[in-house]
Amino acid sequence: PFIGKPAAIAYFTAIAEAWEMIEARLDRIVARGDTYVCVGHAAWKNLRTLRTVSGPKVDVWTARDGLAVHYLEMFDSYGCARAMGVVEPPAG
């Protein structure tokens, strides 16, 4: 897990160094108490392989006293692995 501001900066820096964002769309925000769920779509290009991944994206934020205290990101992990060249799509 990434804990603290320096770790969060390192996380987002690593993404920026490896990926180019092609598209980002926010379709809905659902809030309940201190939890915010952002539902949308994203498309990325891996800068090493030049392969792309596109699909739904969900972020869950928890805020306390106006500051983010927890962040959970959900995206197509298999699609990312294919774009990174870690796995190959099935033949056929």
Backbone as CSV, one residue per row, in Angstrom:
resi,resn,N_x,N_y,N_z,CA_x,CA_y,CA_z,C_x,C_y,C_z
1,PRO,0.822,-1.197,0.000,0.000,0.000,0.000,0.864,1.259,0.000
2,PHE,0.303,2.303,-0.541,0.974,3.599,-0.566,0.414,4.428,0.585
3,ILE,1.265,4.794,1.528,0.825,5.526,2.706,1.593,6.839,2.783
4,GLY,0.854,7.939,2.884,1.465,9.246,3.024,1.574,9.979,1.705
5,LYS,1.764,11.292,1.819,1.827,12.153,0.636,2.978,11.789,-0.303
6,PRO,4.213,11.543,0.196,5.298,11.175,-0.726,5.001,9.888,-1.500
7,ALA,4.369,8.917,-0.847,4.034,7.660,-1.515,2.964,7.881,-2.584
8,ALA,1.988,8.740,-2.287,0.949,9.038,-3.272,1.558,9.737,-4.487
9,ILE,2.454,10.670,-4.251,3.126,11.358,-5.352,3.932,10.362,-6.180
10,ALA,4.635,9.440,-5.527,5.423,8.422,-6.234,4.518,7.527,-7.080
11,TYR,3.349,7.174,-6.559,2.395,6.331,-7.294,1.956,7.013,-8.587
12,PHE,1.506,8.253,-8.480,1.027,8.958,-9.660,2.166,9.307,-10.619
13,THR,3.359,9.528,-10.101,4.530,9.773,-10.953,4.860,8.533,-11.771
14,ALA,4.816,7.364,-11.141,5.100,6.107,-11.851,4.096,5.883,-12.977
15,ILE,2.834,6.211,-12.742,1.829,6.079,-13.800,2.160,7.021,-14.952
16,ALA,2.481,8.270,-14.635,2.778,9.265,-15.671,4.003,8.902,-16.489
17,GLU,4.955,8.211,-15.885,6.176,7.822,-16.598,5.965,6.625,-17.517
18,ALA,4.945,5.813,-17.244,4.737,4.581,-18.017,3.543,4.639,-18.959
19,TRP,2.637,5.571,-18.738,1.383,5.584,-19.482,1.047,6.986,-19.982
20,GLU,0.363,7.039,-21.136,-0.206,8.288,-21.637,-1.721,8.151,-21.576
21,MET,-2.379,9.095,-20.932,-3.836,9.050,-20.879,-4.394,9.524,-22.220
22,ILE,-5.229,8.683,-22.818,-5.857,8.997,-24.098,-7.226,9.624,-23.866
23,GLU,-7.935,9.088,-22.890,-9.289,9.576,-22.605,-9.598,9.373,-21.136
24,ALA,-10.332,10.301,-20.575,-10.871,10.143,-19.227,-12.240,10.793,-19.203
25,ARG,-13.202,10.051,-18.721,-14.565,10.570,-18.667,-15.160,10.234,-17.311
26,LEU,-15.754,11.204,-16.676,-16.436,11.004,-15.405,-17.930,11.016,-15.678
27,ASP,-18.590,9.888,-15.418,-20.018,9.761,-15.706,-20.894,10.027,-14.493
28,ARG,-20.380,9.709,-13.305,-21.226,9.819,-12.121,-20.359,9.908,-10.874
29,ILE,-20.825,10.697,-9.921,-20.227,10.713,-8.587,-21.330,10.377,-7.597
30,VAL,-21.060,9.409,-6.748,-22.002,9.014,-5.715,-21.322,9.285,-4.377
31,ALA,-21.991,10.052,-3.517,-21.410,10.405,-2.219,-22.315,9.920,-1.097
32,ARG,-21.682,9.363,-0.093,-22.403,8.973,1.120,-21.454,9.166,2.289
33,GLY,-21.783,10.087,3.161,-20.917,10.362,4.306,-19.574,10.874,3.836
34,ASP,-18.513,10.193,4.244,-17.156,10.613,3.870,-16.604,9.823,2.684
35,THR,-17.476,9.055,1.986,-17.049,8.225,0.864,-17.610,8.770,-0.443
36,TYR,-16.746,8.843,-1.447,-17.112,9.350,-2.768,-16.713,8.305,-3.807
37,VAL,-17.656,7.897,-4.631,-17.403,6.913,-5.677,-17.528,7.614,-7.023
38,CYS,-16.462,7.561,-7.796,-16.419,8.189,-9.118,-16.447,7.074,-10.164
39,VAL,-17.448,7.111,-11.019,-17.633,6.084,-12.047,-17.441,6.732,-13.414
40,GLY,-16.605,6.111,-14.236,-16.367,6.678,-15.559,-15.706,5.701,-16.499
41,HIS,-14.913,6.236,-17.376,-14.241,5.452,-18.410,-12.859,6.049,-18.622
42,ALA,-11.878,5.208,-18.915,-10.525,5.700,-19.189,-9.885,4.873,-20.290
43,ALA,-8.973,5.503,-21.000,-8.173,4.813,-22.019,-6.733,5.293,-21.859
44,TRP,-5.810,4.335,-21.917,-4.389,4.618,-21.698,-3.553,3.957,-22.781
45,LYS,-2.402,4.549,-23.073,-1.421,3.928,-23.962,-0.147,3.694,-23.162
46,ASN,0.342,2.449,-23.212,1.603,2.139,-22.549,2.740,2.722,-23.385
47,LEU,3.621,3.469,-22.757,4.667,4.174,-23.488,5.795,3.257,-23.962
48,ARG,5.907,2.059,-23.395,6.943,1.127,-23.838,6.460,0.286,-25.012
49,THR,5.248,-0.273,-24.913,4.736,-1.175,-25.953,3.875,-0.465,-26.998
50,LEU,3.393,0.705,-26.662,2.463,1.491,-27.485,1.096,0.816,-27.636
51,ARG,0.825,-0.192,-26.819,-0.488,-0.839,-26.799,-1.432,-0.029,-25.921
52,THR,-2.733,-0.155,-26.203,-3.719,0.606,-25.441,-4.632,-0.309,-24.629
53,VAL,-5.236,0.286,-23.627,-6.261,-0.371,-22.831,-7.358,0.666,-22.606
54,SER,-8.605,0.214,-22.686,-9.739,1.118,-22.553,-10.853,0.389,-21.828
55,GLY,-11.515,1.074,-20.913,-12.621,0.433,-20.222,-13.163,1.250,-19.077
56,PRO,-14.134,0.683,-18.367,-14.720,1.371,-17.223,-13.670,1.586,-16.127
57,LYS,-13.856,2.654,-15.363,-12.948,2.961,-14.256,-13.784,3.421,-13.074
58,VAL,-13.444,2.926,-11.900,-14.130,3.306,-10.672,-13.079,3.684,-9.639
59,ASP,-13.253,4.854,-9.030,-12.386,5.296,-7.939,-13.246,5.496,-6.704
60,VAL,-12.752,5.032,-5.564,-13.443,5.226,-4.294,-12.519,6.038,-3.394
61,TRP,-12.978,7.200,-3.019,-12.211,8.105,-2.159,-12.877,8.183,-0.793
62,THR,-12.055,8.233,0.253,-12.541,8.526,1.593,-11.865,9.812,2.037
63,ALA,-12.669,10.756,2.503,-12.143,12.055,2.932,-12.456,12.268,4.411
64,ARG,-11.539,12.906,5.087,-11.738,13.278,6.478,-11.166,14.670,6.691
65,ASP,-11.960,15.555,7.233,-11.532,16.937,7.478,-11.019,17.602,6.207
66,GLY,-11.656,17.300,5.072,-11.296,17.926,3.815,-10.078,17.341,3.122
67,LEU,-9.525,16.258,3.659,-8.340,15.628,3.061,-8.637,14.187,2.679
68,ALA,-8.055,13.749,1.568,-8.195,12.348,1.164,-7.384,11.479,2.123
69,VAL,-8.027,10.456,2.681,-7.331,9.554,3.596,-7.255,8.127,3.058
70,HIS,-8.019,7.832,2.007,-7.965,6.506,1.404,-8.416,6.619,-0.046
71,TYR,-7.760,5.824,-0.918,-8.091,5.839,-2.340,-8.016,4.412,-2.860
72,LEU,-9.061,3.980,-3.550,-9.101,2.660,-4.165,-9.438,2.857,-5.635
73,GLU,-8.597,2.316,-6.502,-8.786,2.461,-7.947,-9.100,1.096,-8.551
74,MET,-10.146,1.028,-9.369,-10.503,-0.213,-10.046,-10.526,0.026,-11.544
75,PHE,-9.749,-0.779,-12.261,-9.650,-0.670,-13.712,-9.356,-2.064,-14.245
76,ASP,-9.342,-2.227,-15.528,-9.144,-3.512,-16.189,-7.699,-3.997,-16.022
77,SER,-7.432,-4.797,-15.008,-6.053,-5.244,-14.754,-5.543,-6.181,-15.854
78,TYR,-6.413,-7.030,-16.416,-5.991,-7.903,-17.508,-5.658,-7.078,-18.754
79,GLY,-6.479,-6.083,-19.038,-6.207,-5.192,-20.166,-4.899,-4.432,-19.978
80,CYS,-4.628,-4.004,-18.766,-3.351,-3.322,-18.478,-2.182,-4.281,-18.672
81,ALA,-2.326,-5.514,-18.202,-1.256,-6.503,-18.366,-0.993,-6.778,-19.845
82,ARG,-2.060,-6.847,-20.653,-1.886,-7.022,-22.107,-1.175,-5.818,-22.706
83,ALA,-1.585,-4.616,-22.314,-0.959,-3.405,-22.850,0.514,-3.304,-22.453
84,MET,0.844,-3.827,-21.279,2.237,-3.793,-20.812,3.073,-4.897,-21.453
85,GLY,2.423,-5.867,-22.121,3.160,-6.971,-22.725,3.453,-8.089,-21.730
86,VAL,2.808,-8.050,-20.575,3.015,-9.085,-19.553,2.296,-10.381,-19.941
87,VAL,1.116,-10.245,-20.534,0.367,-11.393,-21.055,-0.028,-11.072,-22.486
88,GLU,-0.181,-12.082,-23.275,-0.600,-11.907,-24.660,-2.071,-12.270,-24.777
89,PRO,-2.805,-11.590,-25.674,-4.196,-11.967,-25.880,-4.284,-13.389,-26.413
90,PRO,-5.400,-14.074,-26.138,-5.548,-15.435,-26.642,-5.478,-15.458,-28.170
91,ALA,-4.850,-16.479,-28.692,-4.750,-16.636,-30.160,-6.115,-17.047,-30.694
92,GLY,-6.387,-16.585,-31.896,-7.575,-17.114,-32.512,-8.524,-16.140,-32.968
